[in-house]
């Protein structure tokens, strides 16, 4: 990540125009060392320009050398502008009863991150730490935010005894108890697991195929009608 000032020495093979005599010129090659300074907070694809340092040729205007920064991806932190994002998974116990974790930052510092007493962290919830993001370009003493995206790892199943123990401490069920008569009038259903992204992709494909088939049918009818006329 672009978190520090980096000084890189770049050896560039240059062509320079030198005068041989009053009547002619020629182009020769020479090496020149350019110092590229990557300042704090510079963004991906940001350009560093060296005016007039490109190859020279007789009777032409010398161009510029332009370096384009490419930001190396980090396996844990993701950068968006001046902000950083990181993912963290909590157990259900940590989400309900509190957590305390140590987060190693990009510069090696250890950040103690913990929930407030009695706080419940919900699945897919974001929390932010001010001034722990990336330094801002040309304002190096100001930083963005560090966002933590929490996911909660739920258990696959619970025993009847565990369910009873949880019901003694968790808020009561919101749904009212159903009578036997009400249950007799209902049709029982069965829930099954789905991959919602795959389901939506399949439905979209089916809708497209139905649209294409309907379009072909209408197009065929028009061609037959024109032939009869």
Secondary structure by P-SEA (a helix, b strand, c coil): ccccbbbbbbbcbbbbbbbccccccccccbbbbbbbbbcccccccbbbbbcccccccccccbbbbbbbbbbbbbccccccccbbbbbbbbccccccccbbbbbbcccbbbbbbbbccccccccbbbbbbccccccccccccbbbbbbbbbbbbccccccaaaaaaaaacccccccccccaaaaaabbbbbbbbbaaaaaaaaaaaaaaaaaaaaaaaaaaaaaaaaaac
